Amino acid sequence: MELETLLQRPESQRDNQWEQDFLTQFSGTNVHVDGDQAKVGPDGWPYLFVRTGADATEPAHKVVQWLAGRGIGLAVNAHKMIPDYIFPYGMLWNFVETGRFLHPEPKTRTAGEVSYTNGVITGPPSEKYLPPYVRDTIREFLRAQGFTTPRVLVVSSKDFDEVDLVLSVNSLAGLERKEHQAFADRVAWFLPLHYTLVLGDEAGLPPFSPL
């Protein structure tokens, strides 16, 4: 189904299949960039606004690559009452690295307490899992919040079926426990949707590494 046909479908009829079809079509289409600077969205994050249509000449995949190196999200047809699609930053760099915006069949993980037992695999994030330019972007965000030496650890089940990126709360001095969930939600904007972010205490875990 062509992109413009998909975008004519009412919001009430845009299900998971619509999203998959849209993402497939969008990666190969052209867009028109509205302005030369990112704009702050209602959620407080920076987005580049683009429009689709017959007059669009900029390949969408090139725009995505450009944004991935700058920590900026993407809003499609934000001139409408409801934008057709909002890409958080994590979706964009995931596309650059893997060729897809969404991971197939992501597992549902709910917010809550996490504990680890013997048998898990731990280590620093690989460059494939968290590319250097993404680390730079997240570090810049954390520094702006006053956290200058963030530390991380990757914790995985033996079959790699579940992988957590653990951000040390010990390296986030001053962040109160009641603020953990809201803070984790903000950091998650920088990560692909299938990633699981945990704010964890370093006590009892292997050594963390600098982000």
Secondary structure in CASP SS format (residue, H / E / C, confidence):
PFRMAT SS
TARGET T0000
AUTHOR 0000-0000-0000
METHOD secondary structure of the structure
MODEL  1
M C 1.00
E C 1.00
L H 1.00
E H 1.00
T H 1.00
L H 1.00
L H 1.00
Q C 1.00
R C 1.00
P C 1.00
E H 1.00
S H 1.00
Q H 1.00
R C 1.00
D C 1.00
N H 1.00
Q H 1.00
W H 1.00
E H 1.00
Q H 1.00
D H 1.00
F H 1.00
L H 1.00
T H 1.00
Q H 1.00
F H 1.00
S C 1.00
G C 1.00
T C 1.00
N E 1.00
V E 1.00
H E 1.00
V E 1.00
D C 1.00
G C 1.00
D C 1.00
Q C 1.00
A C 1.00
K E 1.00
V E 1.00
G C 1.00
P C 1.00
D C 1.00
G C 1.00
W C 1.00
P E 1.00
Y E 1.00
L E 1.00
F E 1.00
V E 1.00
R E 1.00
T C 1.00
G C 1.00
A C 1.00
D C 1.00
A C 1.00
T C 1.00
E E 1.00
P E 1.00
A H 1.00
H H 1.00
K H 1.00
V H 1.00
V H 1.00
Q H 1.00
W H 1.00
L H 1.00
A H 1.00
G C 1.00
R C 1.00
G C 1.00
I C 1.00
G E 1.00
L E 1.00
A E 1.00
V E 1.00
N C 1.00
A C 1.00
H C 1.00
K C 1.00
M C 1.00
I C 1.00
P C 1.00
D C 1.00
Y E 1.00
I E 1.00
F E 1.00
P C 1.00
Y H 1.00
G H 1.00
M H 1.00
L H 1.00
W H 1.00
N H 1.00
F H 1.00
V H 1.00
E H 1.00
T H 1.00
G C 1.00
R C 1.00
F C 1.00
L C 1.00
H C 1.00
P C 1.00
E C 1.00
P C 1.00
K C 1.00
T C 1.00
R C 1.00
T C 1.00
A C 1.00
G C 1.00
E C 1.00
V C 1.00
S C 1.00
Y C 1.00
T C 1.00
N C 1.00
G C 1.00
V C 1.00
I E 1.00
T E 1.00
G E 1.00
P C 1.00
P C 1.00
S C 1.00
E C 1.00
K C 1.00
Y C 1.00
L C 1.00
P C 1.00
P H 1.00
Y H 1.00
V H 1.00
R H 1.00
D H 1.00
T H 1.00
I H 1.00
R H 1.00
E H 1.00
F H 1.00
L H 1.00
R H 1.00
A H 1.00
Q C 1.00
G C 1.00
F C 1.00
T C 1.00
T C 1.00
P C 1.00
R E 1.00
V E 1.00
L E 1.00
V E 1.00
V E 1.00
S E 1.00
S C 1.00
K C 1.00
D C 1.00
F C 1.00
D C 1.00
E C 1.00
V E 1.00
D E 1.00
L E 1.00
V E 1.00
L E 1.00
S E 1.00
V H 1.00
N H 1.00
S H 1.00
L C 1.00
A C 1.00
G C 1.00
L C 1.00
E C 1.00
R H 1.00
K H 1.00
E H 1.00
H H 1.00
Q H 1.00
A H 1.00
F H 1.00
A H 1.00
D H 1.00
R H 1.00
V H 1.00
A H 1.00
W H 1.00
F H 1.00
L C 1.00
P C 1.00
L C 1.00
H C 1.00
Y C 1.00
T E 1.00
L E 1.00
V E 1.00
L E 1.00
G E 1.00
D C 1.00
E C 1.00
A C 1.00
G C 1.00
L C 1.00
P C 1.00
P C 1.00
F C 1.00
S E 1.00
P E 1.00
L C 1.00
END
